[in-house]
């Protein structure tokens, strides 16, 4: 492999503080994350110490209020942090995105008392979160979830199983959507459940084709008792909270996807400029040059799309359509770019000695998580053409 160093992405950052923040993230990624990424992913090792470092560096609560330990950064900046981390190791970038998603409900819909009591530890105290919406029989149809929470005095007792939970079994807190009333979306309520609550357990992590260092597991709730103080929002408001969280979470997935795609492009360019065939670098051949040009163009288009959506969010304007578009385009781009990177590396791209094959396996997950790309197309079409069956 060439010793050619990939050029840092040129970024438009709003403040000197943001520029210093990105410089810190790049240094952490270069020194602490990237060198061990391949080995640790192959071993299936979860990098808890990296998340501890991110917390100590003030990076686990970037888009949230500094009053509670957050970073007071706009989404435009936070997402570029995610991209940098995901380019070094997707397990870390996606992990931060999931933690931010898990913190959203309390940070946005919690009472002042709840936020004062819980947010400082969640955002800057070393805790790591997980988001519990999907179940074995309700994925895309999330409103049909069956996990129940039954009121007993001042407590709620939760029973059921959540599925496909990132950080399942290693999280310190779980934001859980449970049914407290009628069938359908109006009967769902959100709860903040401690990771060590009696009756809460996790199954063995799923055996996945990629992201082996990021545990994805079913989480079981067997008579888990939580105080009503840990109910987030009003009874029956949980599905609204869940969807609002996912709009922001989809931007996180989009940024992670562009990070993976950028890492794949950097690998492909480094290889193509070093590998020689027919007396010259293969990067000189028009067929490969056109592939590289298309890869770079799609990455830049995806980056512009997720940043445009982030700026709408930061301005307090509707952004759900743009979030779905960003998630769709960026994750499809990551799949295409990583596949092309494997092709450019040829036989070497198909081996574990080079990162292209790992990046391709990881990119596939991003087309599925937090709403499959088929669901994103449904969301976009509703915004553009109106609801089905008008």
LINQUI-V838373 format. One record per residue. RES is the residue in one letter. OMEGA is omega in radians with two decimals (none if undefined). Layout:
BEGIN
RES | OMEGA
RES | OMEGA
END
This chain:
BEGIN
X | 3.13
X | 3.03
X | -3.11
X | 3.13
X | 3.08
X | 3.14
X | 3.11
X | 3.10
X | 3.07
X | -3.03
X | 3.04
X | -3.07
X | -2.96
X | -3.04
X | 3.03
X | 3.10
X | 3.13
X | 3.11
X | 3.08
X | 3.12
X | 3.13
X | 3.10
X | 3.09
X | -3.13
X | 3.12
X | 3.13
X | 3.09
X | -3.14
X | -3.08
X | -3.01
X | -2.96
X | -2.99
X | -3.02
X | -3.07
X | -3.08
X | -2.98
X | -3.07
X | -3.11
X | -3.08
X | 3.06
X | 3.12
X | -3.14
X | -3.11
X | -3.06
X | 3.10
X | -3.01
X | -3.10
X | -3.12
X | 3.10
X | 3.11
X | 3.03
X | 3.10
X | 3.11
X | 3.11
X | -3.14
X | 3.14
X | 3.11
X | -3.02
X | -3.10
X | -3.13
X | -2.98
X | -3.04
X | -3.05
X | -2.98
X | 3.12
X | 3.11
X | -3.10
X | 3.11
X | 3.11
X | -3.07
X | -3.14
X | -3.14
X | 3.06
X | 3.11
X | 3.11
X | 3.12
X | -3.13
X | -3.11
X | 3.11
X | 2.98
X | 3.11
X | -3.13
X | 3.14
X | -3.12
X | -3.14
X | 3.10
X | 3.11
X | 3.10
X | -3.06
X | 3.11
X | -3.13
X | 3.14
X | 3.12
X | 3.12
X | 3.09
X | 3.11
X | 3.13
X | 3.10
X | 3.10
X | 3.08
X | -3.12
X | -3.13
X | -3.00
X | -3.02
X | -3.11
X | -3.10
X | -3.05
X | -3.03
X | -3.12
X | 3.05
X | 3.10
X | -3.14
X | 3.11
X | -3.11
X | 3.11
X | -3.07
X | -2.94
X | -2.99
X | -3.13
X | 3.12
X | -3.12
X | -3.03
X | -3.08
X | -3.05
X | 3.07
X | 3.11
X | 3.13
X | -3.03
X | 3.04
X | -3.05
X | -2.99
X | 3.06
X | -3.07
X | 3.09
X | -3.13
X | -3.10
X | 3.11
X | 3.10
X | 3.08
X | 3.09
X | -3.01
X | -3.11
X | 3.13
X | -3.10
X | -3.04
X | 3.09
X | -3.03
X | 2.97
X | -3.07
X | -3.12
X | 3.02
X | -3.10
X | 3.12
X | -3.10
X | 2.95
X | 3.11
X | -3.02
X | 3.08
X | 3.10
X | -3.11
X | 3.02
X | -3.05
X | 3.10
X | -3.06
X | 3.03
X | -3.05
X | 3.08
X | 3.13
X | 3.11
X | -3.10
X | 3.08
X | 3.04
X | -3.13
X | 2.97
X | -2.91
X | 3.01
X | -3.08
X | -3.12
X | 3.12
X | -3.09
X | -3.03
X | 3.04
X | 3.11
X | -3.02
X | -3.06
X | -3.11
X | -3.04
X | -3.12
X | -3.11
X | 3.13
X | 3.03
X | -3.02
X | 3.10
X | -3.13
X | -3.13
X | -3.13
X | 3.07
X | -3.13
X | 3.10
X | 3.13
X | -3.14
X | 3.04
X | 3.05
X | -3.14
X | 3.07
X | 3.08
X | -2.97
X | 3.13
X | 3.11
X | -3.12
X | -3.08
X | 3.12
X | -3.14
X | -3.09
X | 3.05
X | -2.98
X | 2.91
X | 3.09
X | -3.07
X | 3.08
X | -3.08
X | -3.11
X | 3.14
X | -3.06
X | 3.08
X | 3.12
X | 3.12
X | 3.09
X | 3.13
X | 2.97
X | -3.11
X | -3.10
X | -3.14
X | 3.01
X | -3.14
X | -3.13
X | -2.99
X | -3.10
X | 3.05
X | 3.11
X | -3.11
X | -3.11
X | 3.10
X | 3.11
X | -3.10
X | 3.07
X | 3.11
X | -3.14
X | 3.13
X | 3.05
X | 3.07
X | 3.11
X | 3.11
X | 3.14
X | 3.10
X | -3.13
X | 3.12
X | 3.05
X | 3.10
X | -3.14
X | 3.13
X | 3.10
X | 3.13
X | 3.10
X | 3.13
X | 3.12
X | -3.11
X | -3.14
X | 3.12
X | 3.13
X | -3.05
X | 3.11
X | -3.14
X | -3.07
X | -3.11
X | 3.03
X | -3.13
X | 3.02
X | 3.11
X | 3.13
X | -3.12
X | 3.07
X | 3.11
X | -3.08
X | -3.01
X | -3.13
X | 3.13
X | 3.13
X | 3.12
X | 3.08
X | -3.13
X | 3.11
X | 3.12
X | 3.12
X | -3.12
X | -3.12
X | 3.14
X | 3.09
X | -3.12
X | 3.09
X | 3.12
X | 3.13
X | 3.12
X | -3.11
X | -3.12
X | 3.12
X | 3.09
X | 3.09
X | 3.13
X | 3.14
X | 3.02
X | 3.13
X | -3.12
X | 3.14
X | -3.13
X | -3.14
X | 3.09
X | -3.10
X | -3.05
X | 3.13
X | -3.11
X | 3.08
X | 3.11
X | 3.10
X | -3.13
X | 3.13
X | 3.14
X | -3.04
X | -3.04
X | -3.12
X | 3.02
X | 3.08
X | 3.14
X | 3.14
X | -3.13
X | -3.09
X | -3.13
X | 3.08
X | 3.10
X | 3.10
X | 3.07
X | -3.14
X | -3.13
X | 3.11
X | 3.12
X | -3.13
X | 3.12
X | 3.13
X | -3.11
X | -3.13
X | 3.13
X | 3.09
X | 3.13
X | -3.03
X | -3.03
X | -3.11
X | 3.10
X | 3.13
X | 3.11
X | 3.12
X | 3.14
X | -3.12
X | -3.09
X | -3.12
X | -3.05
X | 3.05
X | -3.04
X | -2.98
X | 3.08
X | -3.13
X | 3.14
X | -3.14
X | 2.99
X | 3.07
X | 3.11
X | 3.12
X | 3.08
X | 3.14
X | -3.14
X | -3.12
X | 3.11
X | 3.12
X | -3.04
X | -3.01
X | -3.12
X | -3.12
X | 3.11
X | 3.01
X | 3.12
X | none
END
